[in-house]
Structures are given as C-alpha cells and as structure tokens.
Amino acid sequence: MTLPLIQGHTPGSQEEVWIANTLYKFKIPFIYQFEVAGGLRIRGGMAIDFMLTHPRYHPFEFYGDYWHEREVSGGDLLRIKAMEDIFHVKPYILWGKDAPDETAVVTWIKKNILR
C-alpha cells in the first residue's frame, strides 16, 4: 500500500498519515520531519516527526511498535531529553498501542493537544 505524502515527505507509517490528517482537520499548524542540528544527515542531529508551530514550537513524536518497543529505551530517553532541553517543553508522544485506528488518533489529539 502506498501512503500519501505529508508535506512532500514519504511517511513512515499509516499512523503518521492519520496524525497529519487530524492535525489538518483541527487546523493545528505543523512541520513534518522537522530537522534539528542537521537532521539525520549529521551525527547527533534528529528529525522530529511533527513539530507543532503555534503558539510555540512543540515536538510531537509517534513511537510505533516497529522502531520503538512498548517502553522508553535508553536512546529514546536521550532523544526526549534533547527535545526538552532544546524546546523547553515535554514532547507529545503518541505510542502505537494508543493508535490502533484513525478514530483513536483523533481522540488522543483532542485529549492531549487540544485540551
């Protein structure tokens, strides 16, 4: 199955498409695959799945079961800490188990971002 592009980028999963669709639906501005410190091309850089841009920059990551286990690993902890240090906010993290379908993604975003 071919997934639709998100802001010109190939999404990593169907869940990322659901997230983008929901952010568009609620008119939450974002940048998909927001690069920090050179992005994935530079050692130590990273690409944040979704950077919410209003009213301030706020990282939003999708941690699916393929790349992330059902708990935060050491590498994930370092990544989360780096985002907190750079943006001075705790990133939103949607876990794969909480996103079985698009309706669940909508509900999660309403509860955690739109609150």
N, C-alpha and C positions, 0 to 999 in steps of 0.2 A: 504494500500500500504506500503510495506517495503522499507525503504530508504537504500541505500548503506552506509556502514561505512565510516567515514572520519578519517583516521589515527587511526583506531581501536575504534573510539567512535561512538555511535549512534547519528546522527544529530537530532536537534530539529525541523527541518523543511526542506521542499523541497528547499526553498530558500538558506539554508546553503549548500546544495549539489551543487546548481548552483554556489554559490560563490566559493566553493572549486574547482569545475571543471574549473572555469575561472582562478583562481589563478594558478592552474596546467598548464593550456593552455598557460598562459603568463610567465610561469616559475618564478613566484613570490614565494619565499620560505616562509613558514608559519608553525606555530604550532596551531593545532586546540584545543580548550578548554584549553588555557594556564592558569595555576593556579598561582595566586598571593596571598601571605600571607596565604598559606594553602588551597587555593581553597575554594570550597563550604563546605568542612568538618569542617572548622574553622570559628567561628563567626568573621565577619569583613573581611573575605577572599572573593575572587571572582575568577570566571573563565571567561576569556576574550574569546569571540567566536573565533577570528582569531588573532594571533599575527604574524604580518609580521616581518621577521627576517633580511632582507637585504635592504638597507645598515645598518640599525639600527632597533632596536625593535620599532614597531609602532602598537598600538592596532587598531583592526577593528571589530566593532560590527554590528550585524544585529538586528535591532529593528522591529520585526514583530508585526502585529496588535494583536496577541493573548496575548502577555506579555506586550506590550507597547502601550499606547494609541497614538493617532496621534500627540501628543505633548510631550515634555520632562516633566516628572513628577519630584517631589522632589527627589525620590530615584534614578532616572536616572541621575539627575543633580549631586548628590553626587558621583555616580559611575564615571561619566565623569570627574569630578574634581579630583577624586582619581587617575584615569589613567593619567591625565595631570600632576599631582604632581609627580607621580612615574616615568613616562617615558619622561617627559618634551616635549611632543608633544600633539597636539589636536587629539583625536582618530578619525579615519574614522568611520562614522555611516551611514549605508545604511538602510533607512526606508522601511517598507513593501510596502507602496504605490509606491515606486520607483523601485520595483522588481516584477512586475506582471508576468514576464516570464524570461527565461534564456537570451534571447537577451537583455533585459533591464539591466540585471545584468552585462553582458559583456560591454555594453555601459557605464554604471555607473563607472565600474572599469577603463575603458580606460580614461574617463574624469577626475576622481578624484584621481586615484592612479598612473596611467601611465603617466599622463600629462607631 
